[in-house]
Every structure is written in C-alpha cells, then in structure tokens.
Amino acid sequence: MAQDVQEALRDGAGLAWPPCPLPHADDDVQPHVLHVLPDLGPDPHWVCEESGTAAAPLGALGATAS
C-alpha cells in the first residue's frame, strides 16, 4: 500500500514522497525519495534510492526520521 500511495502522489501531484532523511557523504546528492523494499514479502523497509541504505521499517518512518 505504501508504494501505491507513493506512486499516486508522484503521478497525480508531482510530489516526491517520502523524501530521504538520511545524511549522505556526498554533498552533491540531489533530493531524492525512499522506496519500499521488498515490494512484497516479509520485513519491508523504506530504503534510500541513492545509497540502498534502509531508513526505517515500514510504518516507523516518522519515528526514525527527524
């Protein structure tokens, strides 16, 4: 469901959601979003599209991002 909401916001309103809250060593990294991985299956996480780093378990993004 999270992936569906993300795609609907991007396609309908042009919003990049959720923005990646993780720090990056490369200051030239442009703003980017998180994706849910795996799409289906156990233990889904929000993952940075640039680094591949897990940002938070699905459902806990607000608790870990600041």
PyMOL Python script that loads the backbone (N, CA, C, O; Angstrom):
from pymol import cmd

cmd.read_pdbstr("""\
ATOM      1  N   MET A   1       0.814  -1.177   0.000  1.00  0.00           N
ATOM      2  CA  MET A   1       0.000   0.000   0.000  1.00  0.00           C
ATOM      3  C   MET A   1       0.874   1.264   0.000  1.00  0.00           C
ATOM      4  O   MET A   1       0.538   2.237  -0.675  1.00  0.00           O
ATOM      5  N   ALA A   2       1.973   1.265   0.734  1.00  0.00           N
ATOM      6  CA  ALA A   2       2.843   2.439   0.792  1.00  0.00           C
ATOM      7  C   ALA A   2       3.368   2.794  -0.594  1.00  0.00           C
ATOM      8  O   ALA A   2       3.437   3.968  -0.957  1.00  0.00           O
ATOM      9  N   GLN A   3       3.736   1.781  -1.360  1.00  0.00           N
ATOM     10  CA  GLN A   3       4.238   2.024  -2.708  1.00  0.00           C
ATOM     11  C   GLN A   3       3.138   2.614  -3.582  1.00  0.00           C
ATOM     12  O   GLN A   3       3.412   3.480  -4.413  1.00  0.00           O
ATOM     13  N   ASP A   4       1.896   2.161  -3.407  1.00  0.00           N
ATOM     14  CA  ASP A   4       0.773   2.696  -4.176  1.00  0.00           C
ATOM     15  C   ASP A   4       0.547   4.170  -3.857  1.00  0.00           C
ATOM     16  O   ASP A   4       0.313   4.971  -4.762  1.00  0.00           O
ATOM     17  N   VAL A   5       0.613   4.533  -2.578  1.00  0.00           N
ATOM     18  CA  VAL A   5       0.443   5.931  -2.172  1.00  0.00           C
ATOM     19  C   VAL A   5       1.574   6.773  -2.757  1.00  0.00           C
ATOM     20  O   VAL A   5       1.333   7.860  -3.283  1.00  0.00           O
ATOM     21  N   GLN A   6       2.796   6.278  -2.667  1.00  0.00           N
ATOM     22  CA  GLN A   6       3.955   6.992  -3.197  1.00  0.00           C
ATOM     23  C   GLN A   6       3.783   7.254  -4.693  1.00  0.00           C
ATOM     24  O   GLN A   6       4.018   8.368  -5.161  1.00  0.00           O
ATOM     25  N   GLU A   7       3.376   6.238  -5.435  1.00  0.00           N
ATOM     26  CA  GLU A   7       3.205   6.394  -6.879  1.00  0.00           C
ATOM     27  C   GLU A   7       2.055   7.338  -7.207  1.00  0.00           C
ATOM     28  O   GLU A   7       2.159   8.115  -8.156  1.00  0.00           O
ATOM     29  N   ALA A   8       0.961   7.293  -6.449  1.00  0.00           N
ATOM     30  CA  ALA A   8      -0.179   8.171  -6.685  1.00  0.00           C
ATOM     31  C   ALA A   8       0.207   9.632  -6.443  1.00  0.00           C
ATOM     32  O   ALA A   8      -0.195  10.504  -7.213  1.00  0.00           O
ATOM     33  N   LEU A   9       0.973   9.913  -5.396  1.00  0.00           N
ATOM     34  CA  LEU A   9       1.421  11.275  -5.121  1.00  0.00           C
ATOM     35  C   LEU A   9       2.354  11.781  -6.221  1.00  0.00           C
ATOM     36  O   LEU A   9       2.256  12.929  -6.654  1.00  0.00           O
ATOM     37  N   ARG A  10       3.247  10.921  -6.658  1.00  0.00           N
ATOM     38  CA  ARG A  10       4.196  11.309  -7.708  1.00  0.00           C
ATOM     39  C   ARG A  10       3.459  11.556  -9.026  1.00  0.00           C
ATOM     40  O   ARG A  10       3.704  12.560  -9.694  1.00  0.00           O
ATOM     41  N   ASP A  11       2.569  10.655  -9.399  1.00  0.00           N
ATOM     42  CA  ASP A  11       1.900  10.757 -10.684  1.00  0.00           C
ATOM     43  C   ASP A  11       0.810  11.826 -10.688  1.00  0.00           C
ATOM     44  O   ASP A  11       0.648  12.538 -11.679  1.00  0.00           O
ATOM     45  N   GLY A  12       0.063  11.945  -9.593  1.00  0.00           N
ATOM     46  CA  GLY A  12      -1.049  12.881  -9.552  1.00  0.00           C
ATOM     47  C   GLY A  12      -0.664  14.291  -9.184  1.00  0.00           C
ATOM     48  O   GLY A  12      -1.144  15.243  -9.799  1.00  0.00           O
ATOM     49  N   ALA A  13       0.184  14.446  -8.204  1.00  0.00           N
ATOM     50  CA  ALA A  13       0.514  15.781  -7.697  1.00  0.00           C
ATOM     51  C   ALA A  13       1.952  16.186  -7.987  1.00  0.00           C
ATOM     52  O   ALA A  13       2.343  17.322  -7.715  1.00  0.00           O
ATOM     53  N   GLY A  14       2.738  15.273  -8.534  1.00  0.00           N
ATOM     54  CA  GLY A  14       4.133  15.586  -8.815  1.00  0.00           C
ATOM     55  C   GLY A  14       4.998  15.693  -7.573  1.00  0.00           C
ATOM     56  O   GLY A  14       6.046  16.338  -7.599  1.00  0.00           O
ATOM     57  N   LEU A  15       4.567  15.063  -6.483  1.00  0.00           N
ATOM     58  CA  LEU A  15       5.321  15.135  -5.226  1.00  0.00           C
ATOM     59  C   LEU A  15       6.293  13.971  -5.108  1.00  0.00           C
ATOM     60  O   LEU A  15       5.960  12.840  -5.461  1.00  0.00           O
ATOM     61  N   ALA A  16       7.478  14.245  -4.618  1.00  0.00           N
ATOM     62  CA  ALA A  16       8.452  13.203  -4.316  1.00  0.00           C
ATOM     63  C   ALA A  16       8.293  12.877  -2.842  1.00  0.00           C
ATOM     64  O   ALA A  16       8.700  13.655  -1.980  1.00  0.00           O
ATOM     65  N   TRP A  17       7.707  11.736  -2.558  1.00  0.00           N
ATOM     66  CA  TRP A  17       7.386  11.368  -1.187  1.00  0.00           C
ATOM     67  C   TRP A  17       7.744   9.923  -0.944  1.00  0.00           C
ATOM     68  O   TRP A  17       7.576   9.100  -1.844  1.00  0.00           O
ATOM     69  N   PRO A  18       8.226   9.578   0.221  1.00  0.00           N
ATOM     70  CA  PRO A  18       8.754  10.459   1.257  1.00  0.00           C
ATOM     71  C   PRO A  18      10.182  10.870   0.905  1.00  0.00           C
ATOM     72  O   PRO A  18      10.927  10.088   0.315  1.00  0.00           O
ATOM     73  N   PRO A  19      10.559  12.084   1.263  1.00  0.00           N
ATOM     74  CA  PRO A  19      11.935  12.496   0.997  1.00  0.00           C
ATOM     75  C   PRO A  19      12.903  11.708   1.879  1.00  0.00           C
ATOM     76  O   PRO A  19      12.571  11.352   3.009  1.00  0.00           O
ATOM     77  N   CYS A  20      14.074  11.443   1.368  1.00  0.00           N
ATOM     78  CA  CYS A  20      15.077  10.698   2.129  1.00  0.00           C
ATOM     79  C   CYS A  20      15.626  11.571   3.254  1.00  0.00           C
ATOM     80  O   CYS A  20      16.118  12.671   3.000  1.00  0.00           O
ATOM     81  N   PRO A  21      15.546  11.085   4.513  1.00  0.00           N
ATOM     82  CA  PRO A  21      16.050  11.857   5.645  1.00  0.00           C
ATOM     83  C   PRO A  21      17.500  11.532   6.010  1.00  0.00           C
ATOM     84  O   PRO A  21      18.056  12.127   6.933  1.00  0.00           O
ATOM     85  N   LEU A  22      18.106  10.597   5.294  1.00  0.00           N
ATOM     86  CA  LEU A  22      19.438  10.133   5.674  1.00  0.00           C
ATOM     87  C   LEU A  22      20.527  11.111   5.253  1.00  0.00           C
ATOM     88  O   LEU A  22      20.430  11.736   4.197  1.00  0.00           O
ATOM     89  N   PRO A  23      21.566  11.244   6.078  1.00  0.00           N
ATOM     90  CA  PRO A  23      22.711  12.067   5.670  1.00  0.00           C
ATOM     91  C   PRO A  23      23.513  11.321   4.595  1.00  0.00           C
ATOM     92  O   PRO A  23      23.553  10.091   4.583  1.00  0.00           O
ATOM     93  N   HIS A  24      24.137  12.064   3.713  1.00  0.00           N
ATOM     94  CA  HIS A  24      24.952  11.471   2.655  1.00  0.00           C
ATOM     95  C   HIS A  24      26.327  12.118   2.674  1.00  0.00           C
ATOM     96  O   HIS A  24      26.453  13.327   2.869  1.00  0.00           O
ATOM     97  N   ALA A  25      27.340  11.316   2.475  1.00  0.00           N
ATOM     98  CA  ALA A  25      28.718  11.817   2.492  1.00  0.00           C
ATOM     99  C   ALA A  25      28.964  12.758   1.318  1.00  0.00           C
ATOM    100  O   ALA A  25      29.765  13.687   1.422  1.00  0.00           O
ATOM    101  N   ASP A  26      28.284  12.520   0.209  1.00  0.00           N
ATOM    102  CA  ASP A  26      28.448  13.353  -0.977  1.00  0.00           C
ATOM    103  C   ASP A  26      27.470  14.516  -0.908  1.00  0.00           C
ATOM    104  O   ASP A  26      26.260  14.319  -1.013  1.00  0.00           O
ATOM    105  N   ASP A  27      27.984  15.719  -0.732  1.00  0.00           N
ATOM    106  CA  ASP A  27      27.139  16.913  -0.618  1.00  0.00           C
ATOM    107  C   ASP A  27      26.403  17.234  -1.912  1.00  0.00           C
ATOM    108  O   ASP A  27      25.458  18.024  -1.901  1.00  0.00           O
ATOM    109  N   ASP A  28      26.819  16.635  -3.032  1.00  0.00           N
ATOM    110  CA  ASP A  28      26.197  16.912  -4.318  1.00  0.00           C
ATOM    111  C   ASP A  28      24.966  16.052  -4.584  1.00  0.00           C
ATOM    112  O   ASP A  28      24.350  16.178  -5.642  1.00  0.00           O
ATOM    113  N   VAL A  29      24.596  15.182  -3.648  1.00  0.00           N
ATOM    114  CA  VAL A  29      23.420  14.329  -3.836  1.00  0.00           C
ATOM    115  C   VAL A  29      22.177  15.201  -3.848  1.00  0.00           C
ATOM    116  O   VAL A  29      21.928  15.956  -2.908  1.00  0.00           O
ATOM    117  N   GLN A  30      21.406  15.095  -4.905  1.00  0.00           N
ATOM    118  CA  GLN A  30      20.171  15.857  -5.053  1.00  0.00           C
ATOM    119  C   GLN A  30      19.084  15.258  -4.155  1.00  0.00           C
ATOM    120  O   GLN A  30      19.162  14.081  -3.802  1.00  0.00           O
ATOM    121  N   PRO A  31      18.073  16.047  -3.781  1.00  0.00           N
ATOM    122  CA  PRO A  31      16.958  15.495  -3.007  1.00  0.00           C
ATOM    123  C   PRO A  31      16.365  14.292  -3.743  1.00  0.00           C
ATOM    124  O   PRO A  31      16.219  14.302  -4.965  1.00  0.00           O
ATOM    125  N   HIS A  32      16.038  13.289  -2.994  1.00  0.00           N
ATOM    126  CA  HIS A  32      15.514  12.059  -3.572  1.00  0.00           C
ATOM    127  C   HIS A  32      14.586  11.393  -2.575  1.00  0.00           C
ATOM    128  O   HIS A  32      14.452  11.849  -1.439  1.00  0.00           O
ATOM    129  N   VAL A  33      13.946  10.316  -2.998  1.00  0.00           N
ATOM    130  CA  VAL A  33      12.928   9.664  -2.177  1.00  0.00           C
ATOM    131  C   VAL A  33      13.389   8.303  -1.680  1.00  0.00           C
ATOM    132  O   VAL A  33      14.443   7.788  -2.055  1.00  0.00           O
ATOM    133  N   LEU A  34      12.556   7.754  -0.827  1.00  0.00           N
ATOM    134  CA  LEU A  34      12.742   6.394  -0.345  1.00  0.00           C
ATOM    135  C   LEU A  34      11.798   5.477  -1.109  1.00  0.00           C
ATOM    136  O   LEU A  34      10.766   5.916  -1.616  1.00  0.00           O
ATOM    137  N   HIS A  35      12.154   4.215  -1.188  1.00  0.00           N
ATOM    138  CA  HIS A  35      11.310   3.197  -1.809  1.00  0.00           C
ATOM    139  C   HIS A  35      11.128   2.061  -0.824  1.00  0.00           C
ATOM    140  O   HIS A  35      11.972   1.846   0.046  1.00  0.00           O
ATOM    141  N   VAL A  36      10.030   1.332  -0.957  1.00  0.00           N
ATOM    142  CA  VAL A  36       9.770   0.183  -0.104  1.00  0.00           C
ATOM    143  C   VAL A  36      10.415  -1.049  -0.729  1.00  0.00           C
ATOM    144  O   VAL A  36      10.170  -1.368  -1.893  1.00  0.00           O
ATOM    145  N   LEU A  37      11.239  -1.736   0.055  1.00  0.00           N
ATOM    146  CA  LEU A  37      11.853  -2.995  -0.369  1.00  0.00           C
ATOM    147  C   LEU A  37      11.736  -4.013   0.742  1.00  0.00           C
ATOM    148  O   LEU A  37      11.938  -3.642   1.898  1.00  0.00           O
ATOM    149  N   PRO A  38      11.435  -5.234   0.485  1.00  0.00           N
ATOM    150  CA  PRO A  38      10.953  -5.726  -0.798  1.00  0.00           C
ATOM    151  C   PRO A  38       9.521  -5.250  -1.050  1.00  0.00           C
ATOM    152  O   PRO A  38       8.787  -4.936  -0.114  1.00  0.00           O
ATOM    153  N   ASP A  39       9.138  -5.203  -2.327  1.00  0.00           N
ATOM    154  CA  ASP A  39       7.777  -4.784  -2.672  1.00  0.00           C
ATOM    155  C   ASP A  39       6.744  -5.692  -2.018  1.00  0.00           C
ATOM    156  O   ASP A  39       5.725  -5.228  -1.505  1.00  0.00           O
ATOM    157  N   LEU A  40       7.014  -6.959  -2.044  1.00  0.00           N
ATOM    158  CA  LEU A  40       6.151  -7.956  -1.400  1.00  0.00           C
ATOM    159  C   LEU A  40       7.043  -8.863  -0.575  1.00  0.00           C
ATOM    160  O   LEU A  40       8.189  -9.120  -0.942  1.00  0.00           O
ATOM    161  N   GLY A  41       6.526  -9.338   0.518  1.00  0.00           N
ATOM    162  CA  GLY A  41       7.311 -10.260   1.326  1.00  0.00           C
ATOM    163  C   GLY A  41       7.487  -9.765   2.744  1.00  0.00           C
ATOM    164  O   GLY A  41       6.936  -8.732   3.125  1.00  0.00           O
ATOM    165  N   PRO A  42       8.253 -10.502   3.520  1.00  0.00           N
ATOM    166  CA  PRO A  42       8.426 -10.161   4.929  1.00  0.00           C
ATOM    167  C   PRO A  42       9.383  -8.999   5.137  1.00  0.00           C
ATOM    168  O   PRO A  42      10.271  -8.752   4.321  1.00  0.00           O
ATOM    169  N   ASP A  43       9.188  -8.293   6.237  1.00  0.00           N
ATOM    170  CA  ASP A  43      10.106  -7.265   6.718  1.00  0.00           C
ATOM    171  C   ASP A  43      10.372  -6.130   5.715  1.00  0.00           C
ATOM    172  O   ASP A  43      11.530  -5.860   5.399  1.00  0.00           O
ATOM    173  N   PRO A  44       9.317  -5.457   5.205  1.00  0.00           N
ATOM    174  CA  PRO A  44       9.551  -4.354   4.276  1.00  0.00           C
ATOM    175  C   PRO A  44      10.143  -3.142   4.989  1.00  0.00           C
ATOM    176  O   PRO A  44       9.804  -2.863   6.139  1.00  0.00           O
ATOM    177  N   HIS A  45      11.012  -2.436   4.311  1.00  0.00           N
ATOM    178  CA  HIS A  45      11.688  -1.243   4.834  1.00  0.00           C
ATOM    179  C   HIS A  45      11.644  -0.121   3.802  1.00  0.00           C
ATOM    180  O   HIS A  45      11.559  -0.369   2.599  1.00  0.00           O
ATOM    181  N   TRP A  46      11.705   1.128   4.296  1.00  0.00           N
ATOM    182  CA  TRP A  46      11.951   2.266   3.428  1.00  0.00           C
ATOM    183  C   TRP A  46      13.450   2.289   3.173  1.00  0.00           C
ATOM    184  O   TRP A  46      14.240   2.249   4.116  1.00  0.00           O
ATOM    185  N   VAL A  47      13.846   2.353   1.911  1.00  0.00           N
ATOM    186  CA  VAL A  47      15.251   2.286   1.525  1.00  0.00           C
ATOM    187  C   VAL A  47      15.602   3.492   0.656  1.00  0.00           C
ATOM    188  O   VAL A  47      14.842   3.857  -0.242  1.00  0.00           O
ATOM    189  N   CYS A  48      16.744   4.103   0.922  1.00  0.00           N
ATOM    190  CA  CYS A  48      17.242   5.236   0.148  1.00  0.00           C
ATOM    191  C   CYS A  48      17.515   4.798  -1.282  1.00  0.00           C
ATOM    192  O   CYS A  48      18.210   3.808  -1.510  1.00  0.00           O
ATOM    193  N   GLU A  49      16.966   5.542  -2.256  1.00  0.00           N
ATOM    194  CA  GLU A  49      17.188   5.166  -3.652  1.00  0.00           C
ATOM    195  C   GLU A  49      18.612   5.443  -4.108  1.00  0.00           C
ATOM    196  O   GLU A  49      19.059   4.854  -5.093  1.00  0.00           O
ATOM    197  N   GLU A  50      19.341   6.321  -3.422  1.00  0.00           N
ATOM    198  CA  GLU A  50      20.710   6.656  -3.803  1.00  0.00           C
ATOM    199  C   GLU A  50      21.726   5.665  -3.237  1.00  0.00           C
ATOM    200  O   GLU A  50      22.589   5.173  -3.965  1.00  0.00           O
ATOM    201  N   SER A  51      21.624   5.372  -1.944  1.00  0.00           N
ATOM    202  CA  SER A  51      22.646   4.550  -1.292  1.00  0.00           C
ATOM    203  C   SER A  51      22.231   3.102  -1.070  1.00  0.00           C
ATOM    204  O   SER A  51      23.081   2.237  -0.854  1.00  0.00           O
ATOM    205  N   GLY A  52      20.923   2.831  -1.121  1.00  0.00           N
ATOM    206  CA  GLY A  52      20.448   1.487  -0.827  1.00  0.00           C
ATOM    207  C   GLY A  52      20.377   1.191   0.662  1.00  0.00           C
ATOM    208  O   GLY A  52      20.154   0.047   1.056  1.00  0.00           O
ATOM    209  N   THR A  53      20.566   2.213   1.494  1.00  0.00           N
ATOM    210  CA  THR A  53      20.545   2.063   2.943  1.00  0.00           C
ATOM    211  C   THR A  53      19.109   2.052   3.461  1.00  0.00           C
ATOM    212  O   THR A  53      18.292   2.876   3.050  1.00  0.00           O
ATOM    213  N   ALA A  54      18.805   1.127   4.354  1.00  0.00           N
ATOM    214  CA  ALA A  54      17.483   1.088   4.976  1.00  0.00           C
ATOM    215  C   ALA A  54      17.330   2.283   5.907  1.00  0.00           C
ATOM    216  O   ALA A  54      18.175   2.515   6.772  1.00  0.00           O
ATOM    217  N   ALA A  55      16.243   3.046   5.727  1.00  0.00           N
ATOM    218  CA  ALA A  55      15.995   4.232   6.544  1.00  0.00           C
ATOM    219  C   ALA A  55      15.107   3.917   7.734  1.00  0.00           C
ATOM    220  O   ALA A  55      15.296   4.473   8.816  1.00  0.00           O
ATOM    221  N   ALA A  56      14.130   3.023   7.542  1.00  0.00           N
ATOM    222  CA  ALA A  56      13.200   2.690   8.623  1.00  0.00           C
ATOM    223  C   ALA A  56      12.317   1.537   8.184  1.00  0.00           C
ATOM    224  O   ALA A  56      12.064   1.362   6.992  1.00  0.00           O
ATOM    225  N   PRO A  57      11.845   0.745   9.148  1.00  0.00           N
ATOM    226  CA  PRO A  57      10.849  -0.276   8.803  1.00  0.00           C
ATOM    227  C   PRO A  57       9.573   0.407   8.321  1.00  0.00           C
ATOM    228  O   PRO A  57       9.267   1.524   8.737  1.00  0.00           O
ATOM    229  N   LEU A  58       8.840  -0.254   7.457  1.00  0.00           N
ATOM    230  CA  LEU A  58       7.570   0.275   7.000  1.00  0.00           C
ATOM    231  C   LEU A  58       6.684   0.513   8.197  1.00  0.00           C
ATOM    232  O   LEU A  58       6.504  -0.387   9.018  1.00  0.00           O
ATOM    233  N   GLY A  59       6.120   1.712   8.319  1.00  0.00           N
ATOM    234  CA  GLY A  59       5.266   2.068   9.444  1.00  0.00           C
ATOM    235  C   GLY A  59       5.995   2.798  10.547  1.00  0.00           C
ATOM    236  O   GLY A  59       5.364   3.272  11.491  1.00  0.00           O
ATOM    237  N   ALA A  60       7.320   2.901  10.451  1.00  0.00           N
ATOM    238  CA  ALA A  60       8.099   3.553  11.515  1.00  0.00           C
ATOM    239  C   ALA A  60       8.925   4.720  11.000  1.00  0.00           C
ATOM    240  O   ALA A  60       9.820   5.192  11.701  1.00  0.00           O
ATOM    241  N   LEU A  61       8.649   5.191   9.801  1.00  0.00           N
ATOM    242  CA  LEU A  61       9.466   6.255   9.222  1.00  0.00           C
ATOM    243  C   LEU A  61       9.425   7.513  10.064  1.00  0.00           C
ATOM    244  O   LEU A  61      10.471   8.117  10.302  1.00  0.00           O
ATOM    245  N   GLY A  62       8.274   7.924  10.516  1.00  0.00           N
ATOM    246  CA  GLY A  62       8.157   9.138  11.337  1.00  0.00           C
ATOM    247  C   GLY A  62       8.893   9.010  12.654  1.00  0.00           C
ATOM    248  O   GLY A  62       9.337  10.011  13.217  1.00  0.00           O
ATOM    249  N   ALA A  63       9.028   7.798  13.151  1.00  0.00           N
ATOM    250  CA  ALA A  63       9.687   7.588  14.444  1.00  0.00           C
ATOM    251  C   ALA A  63      11.206   7.687  14.323  1.00  0.00           C
ATOM    252  O   ALA A  63      11.890   7.966  15.309  1.00  0.00           O
ATOM    253  N   THR A  64      11.741   7.459  13.112  1.00  0.00           N
ATOM    254  CA  THR A  64      13.201   7.450  12.971  1.00  0.00           C
ATOM    255  C   THR A  64      13.723   8.647  12.211  1.00  0.00           C
ATOM    256  O   THR A  64      14.901   8.986  12.326  1.00  0.00           O
ATOM    257  N   ALA A  65      12.874   9.293  11.441  1.00  0.00           N
ATOM    258  CA  ALA A  65      13.330  10.465  10.674  1.00  0.00           C
ATOM    259  C   ALA A  65      13.126  11.720  11.494  1.00  0.00           C
ATOM    260  O   ALA A  65      12.139  11.847  12.218  1.00  0.00           O
ATOM    261  N   SER A  66      14.050  12.635  11.379  1.00  0.00           N
ATOM    262  CA  SER A  66      13.875  13.903  12.094  1.00  0.00           C
ATOM    263  C   SER A  66      14.152  15.073  11.194  1.00  0.00           C
ATOM    264  O   SER A  66      14.053  16.221  11.627  1.00  0.00           O
TER     265      SER A  66
END
""", "prot")
cmd.dss("prot")
cmd.show_as("cartoon", "prot")
cmd.util.cbc("prot")
cmd.orient("prot")
